[in-house]
Amino acid sequence: MKSTWLFALVAMTSIAATAQDSTTTGFILYNQIVDISDNPWTRNRPDMPTEIETKWQTYFTPEGSFCVYKPEPQDDGFNSGGVQFRMMRWEPKDVYYMDFQAREYRHYNEFMGREFNISDTLSMEGWRMTGKQGIVLGYPCMEAKKVQDDTVTVLAWFTPRIPVSTGPMGYTGFPGAVLYVNIDDGQTTISATNIVMGRTSEEELEFPDDGDEMTREEYETLVEEKTAEMRRRWRR
């Protein structure tokens, strides 16, 4: 009898662990679209692409989240006046890692030929619930809103049905997985396209150790300064 109860206890523990894994472990594919129709290079050029599309994949467990760019072969050529052009495809090298227990945010990025290793604490400062609800890929979602730099509105839709604070890139920390992000009234959108629960990546995921170490605030300041400098040069 004792061995029977022991077997039942082990079986129940195994079932509970499997059930937890099926709701708190998995990966999500995302599609990011950036509208560049108002870019000086594409404005008034109907033959030029008006958006940039990239794929991302986020792996998650109850302990953390790992988001990487997912390259896909695409034909970026276009025809203008009978001449075939091929665009140089930009492929981001970003790697995002979130440690939920330590509340740590890490981001490896390349900007203007330099590599950066950015670290910060996970923060939900500035986010507020809007009360709106919707469905994304069959999952019930709730909307949260944040205003960046006093002008840019960011909307994030997350689902408590996946009770892990995961999401695309740096959009994490919510009481559920983020499945949709809308930035600056659709200027950039990030949409979940597929969700696989119960398993993570079969490949080994490592966060890069190289790059100049900075806080997120220091990096954002650097990007703003360099971007403003480039704009001044273009105006000359």
WOURMO-V452421 format. One record per pair of residues at least 12 apart in sequence whose C-alpha atoms are under 7 Angstrom apart, sorted by sequence separation. I is the first residue (numbers start at 1). GAP is how many residues later the second one is. D is the distance in Angstrom with one decimal. If there is no record, write none. Layout:
BEGIN
i->I gap->GAP d->D
i->I gap->GAP d->D
END
This chain:
BEGIN
i->56 gap->12 d->5.7
i->57 gap->12 d->6.4
i->95 gap->12 d->5.7
i->96 gap->12 d->6.5
i->106 gap->12 d->5.5
i->107 gap->12 d->6.4
i->131 gap->12 d->6.7
i->143 gap->12 d->6.7
i->144 gap->12 d->5.3
i->163 gap->12 d->6.3
i->164 gap->12 d->5.0
i->165 gap->12 d->5.4
i->166 gap->12 d->6.4
i->167 gap->12 d->6.8
i->179 gap->12 d->6.1
i->180 gap->12 d->6.2
i->37 gap->13 d->4.5
i->56 gap->13 d->4.5
i->57 gap->13 d->6.2
i->94 gap->13 d->7.0
i->95 gap->13 d->5.0
i->106 gap->13 d->4.5
i->130 gap->13 d->5.9
i->143 gap->13 d->5.7
i->144 gap->13 d->6.4
i->163 gap->13 d->4.5
i->164 gap->13 d->5.6
i->179 gap->13 d->5.0
i->36 gap->14 d->5.2
i->37 gap->14 d->6.7
i->55 gap->14 d->6.1
i->56 gap->14 d->5.0
i->94 gap->14 d->5.4
i->95 gap->14 d->6.8
i->105 gap->14 d->5.6
i->106 gap->14 d->6.5
i->129 gap->14 d->6.2
i->130 gap->14 d->5.7
i->143 gap->14 d->4.5
i->162 gap->14 d->5.4
i->163 gap->14 d->6.7
i->35 gap->15 d->6.2
i->36 gap->15 d->5.1
i->55 gap->15 d->5.2
i->94 gap->15 d->4.7
i->105 gap->15 d->5.0
i->129 gap->15 d->4.4
i->130 gap->15 d->6.6
i->142 gap->15 d->5.4
i->143 gap->15 d->6.6
i->160 gap->15 d->6.1
i->161 gap->15 d->6.9
i->162 gap->15 d->5.6
i->35 gap->16 d->4.5
i->55 gap->16 d->6.7
i->93 gap->16 d->6.1
i->104 gap->16 d->6.1
i->105 gap->16 d->5.4
i->128 gap->16 d->5.4
i->129 gap->16 d->6.3
i->141 gap->16 d->5.7
i->142 gap->16 d->5.5
i->160 gap->16 d->4.3
i->34 gap->17 d->5.4
i->35 gap->17 d->6.7
i->93 gap->17 d->6.5
i->104 gap->17 d->4.6
i->105 gap->17 d->5.5
i->127 gap->17 d->6.3
i->128 gap->17 d->5.4
i->141 gap->17 d->5.1
i->142 gap->17 d->6.4
i->159 gap->17 d->4.9
i->160 gap->17 d->6.9
i->33 gap->18 d->6.5
i->34 gap->18 d->5.1
i->103 gap->18 d->5.6
i->104 gap->18 d->5.5
i->127 gap->18 d->5.5
i->128 gap->18 d->6.6
i->141 gap->18 d->4.3
i->158 gap->18 d->5.5
i->159 gap->18 d->5.5
i->33 gap->19 d->5.6
i->34 gap->19 d->6.5
i->103 gap->19 d->5.0
i->127 gap->19 d->4.7
i->140 gap->19 d->5.8
i->158 gap->19 d->5.2
i->159 gap->19 d->6.5
i->33 gap->20 d->4.6
i->126 gap->20 d->5.6
i->139 gap->20 d->6.4
i->158 gap->20 d->4.0
i->32 gap->21 d->5.6
i->33 gap->21 d->6.7
i->157 gap->21 d->5.6
i->158 gap->21 d->5.6
i->32 gap->22 d->5.2
i->139 gap->22 d->6.9
i->156 gap->22 d->6.6
i->157 gap->22 d->5.9
i->31 gap->23 d->6.0
i->32 gap->23 d->6.1
i->69 gap->23 d->6.7
i->157 gap->23 d->5.1
i->31 gap->24 d->4.8
i->69 gap->24 d->6.8
i->156 gap->24 d->5.8
i->157 gap->24 d->6.4
i->30 gap->25 d->5.7
i->31 gap->25 d->6.4
i->69 gap->25 d->6.6
i->156 gap->25 d->4.5
i->30 gap->26 d->5.0
i->68 gap->26 d->6.5
i->155 gap->26 d->5.6
i->156 gap->26 d->6.6
i->29 gap->27 d->5.9
i->30 gap->27 d->6.1
i->68 gap->27 d->5.0
i->155 gap->27 d->5.1
i->29 gap->28 d->4.6
i->67 gap->28 d->5.9
i->68 gap->28 d->6.6
i->154 gap->28 d->5.7
i->155 gap->28 d->6.5
i->28 gap->29 d->5.8
i->29 gap->29 d->6.5
i->67 gap->29 d->5.0
i->154 gap->29 d->4.5
i->27 gap->30 d->6.9
i->28 gap->30 d->5.3
i->66 gap->30 d->5.7
i->67 gap->30 d->6.5
i->153 gap->30 d->6.0
i->154 gap->30 d->6.3
i->27 gap->31 d->5.4
i->28 gap->31 d->6.7
i->66 gap->31 d->4.7
i->153 gap->31 d->5.1
i->27 gap->32 d->4.3
i->65 gap->32 d->5.7
i->66 gap->32 d->6.6
i->152 gap->32 d->5.1
i->153 gap->32 d->7.0
i->26 gap->33 d->6.0
i->27 gap->33 d->6.0
i->47 gap->33 d->6.0
i->65 gap->33 d->5.0
i->26 gap->34 d->5.6
i->64 gap->34 d->5.3
i->65 gap->34 d->6.8
i->25 gap->35 d->5.6
i->26 gap->35 d->6.9
i->64 gap->35 d->4.6
i->25 gap->36 d->4.5
i->63 gap->36 d->6.3
i->64 gap->36 d->5.2
i->24 gap->37 d->5.8
i->25 gap->37 d->6.8
i->63 gap->37 d->5.6
i->24 gap->38 d->5.8
i->63 gap->38 d->6.2
i->136 gap->43 d->6.8
i->124 gap->49 d->6.6
i->122 gap->51 d->6.8
i->96 gap->73 d->5.8
i->96 gap->74 d->6.9
i->117 gap->93 d->6.9
i->117 gap->94 d->5.0
i->116 gap->95 d->4.3
i->117 gap->95 d->5.5
i->118 gap->95 d->5.8
i->119 gap->95 d->6.4
i->120 gap->95 d->5.7
i->115 gap->96 d->4.5
i->116 gap->96 d->4.6
i->117 gap->96 d->4.7
i->118 gap->96 d->4.9
i->119 gap->96 d->5.1
i->120 gap->96 d->5.9
i->115 gap->97 d->6.2
i->116 gap->97 d->6.0
i->117 gap->97 d->6.3
i->118 gap->97 d->5.4
i->119 gap->97 d->6.2
i->118 gap->98 d->5.8
i->108 gap->100 d->6.8
i->65 gap->101 d->5.8
i->67 gap->101 d->6.5
i->62 gap->102 d->6.1
i->67 gap->102 d->5.8
i->60 gap->106 d->6.5
i->58 gap->109 d->6.9
i->58 gap->110 d->6.3
i->95 gap->112 d->6.9
i->24 gap->138 d->6.3
i->23 gap->139 d->5.8
i->24 gap->139 d->6.3
i->24 gap->140 d->5.9
i->60 gap->140 d->6.9
i->59 gap->141 d->5.8
i->59 gap->142 d->6.7
i->35 gap->152 d->5.2
i->34 gap->153 d->6.0
i->35 gap->153 d->6.3
i->34 gap->154 d->4.5
i->33 gap->155 d->5.7
i->34 gap->155 d->6.7
i->33 gap->156 d->5.4
i->32 gap->157 d->5.7
i->33 gap->157 d->6.6
i->32 gap->158 d->4.3
i->31 gap->159 d->5.6
i->32 gap->159 d->6.5
i->30 gap->160 d->6.4
i->31 gap->160 d->5.2
i->30 gap->161 d->5.3
i->31 gap->161 d->6.4
i->30 gap->162 d->4.3
i->31 gap->162 d->6.6
i->29 gap->163 d->5.7
i->30 gap->163 d->5.5
i->28 gap->164 d->6.6
i->29 gap->164 d->5.6
i->29 gap->165 d->5.2
i->28 gap->166 d->5.8
i->29 gap->166 d->6.5
i->28 gap->167 d->4.6
i->27 gap->168 d->6.1
i->28 gap->168 d->6.3
i->27 gap->169 d->5.4
i->26 gap->170 d->5.5
i->27 gap->170 d->6.6
i->26 gap->171 d->4.2
i->25 gap->172 d->6.0
i->26 gap->172 d->5.1
i->25 gap->173 d->5.1
i->26 gap->173 d->4.6
i->27 gap->173 d->5.8
i->23 gap->174 d->6.5
i->25 gap->174 d->5.8
i->26 gap->174 d->4.7
i->22 gap->175 d->5.4
i->23 gap->175 d->6.7
i->25 gap->175 d->6.6
i->22 gap->176 d->3.9
i->21 gap->177 d->5.3
END
